[in-house]
Amino acid sequence: MKRKLMEILACPIDKHHPLDLMVFEEKDEVVEGVIICPQCHRWYPIRDEIPEMLPDELRKEAEDLPFLKKWKELVPENIIKEGKPFNLKG
């Protein structure tokens, strides 16, 4: 994902802009990272340079939780414990 894309992205749930970007791996573009809505605490993974900005009902827990676990040392604690739609609280 190109960093410049962050200038136009808004949360698909509450339409908040701007969103926060955390980069875990970067080459010419952001390869892996997470986009966070500071207003509703939803997080959206970036995998293989593609931001996955899906609404809750289209997200898959079986895909999102392993991603969150993989990067839990770099993801903000409030997202780990209270992030939506999935978190590592339990």
N, C-alpha and C positions, 0 to 999 in steps of 0.2 A: 504494500500500500504506500502510496506517496504521501509524505507528511502534509503536503499542501491540501490534500483532501479534507483534513480536519477543519479547514476554514468554512466548509459548507455542510458538514455533517451535523445532524441534530438527533436527539434521542427519538426513536420511533414511537415511544410510549407517551412521553410528556412534551415532546418537541423542544426540549431545553437545548440551548446553544450558548456558549461553546461547551464542548465535551473535553474530558481529560484524556491524554494519551500516555500510556506507559509502554515503553519499547523494551522487549526482552532480547530480541535478535534483529540486527539490521545489517543489510549489505547496501545495495543501491537504493533499496526500498525497505520499509518495515516488513520483516519476514514473520515475526511472531511478537505479539504484544496484546494489550487489552485497552479497549476504549471504555471509559467510565462516565456515566452521567452523574454529576455531583448533586443533582437535585433529587432523583428518585433512587439512586444507588444501584442502578442496573449496570451490568458489565457486559461487554460484547468482545468476544475473542477475535484476534487477528491470527489466522492460520494460513501458512503458505502464501503470504502477501495479500490475503483477501479478508477484509473486515466483514464479520458476520453480524449484521445489524438486523436481526430477526425479532419480531414480537414474541412475547413469552410463549404463546400457544404453539409456535413453530420451532421452539428450541428443544433440544434433546438432552435430557439430564445425563444419559449414558455417554454423551460426547463432551458436554461442558464440564462435568465434575472432574474427569481425569485431566483436562486442560488446567483447571483451577488448582488441582493438587500438584501438578507438574511445576507450576510457577508460584506456589503459595508463599515462598520466601520473598518474592518481589512484588506481590499484589498487596495493596493497602489492607491493613487489618480489618477496617470496617467492611470491606467487600468480602473478605474471607468469612467474617462472622454474620454479616447482615445483607450481603449482596443479593440482588434479585436477577433472575428468578431462582437461582440456585446458590447455595453457599456451603461452607464446611462446618457450620455451627454444631451439627450433631455428630 
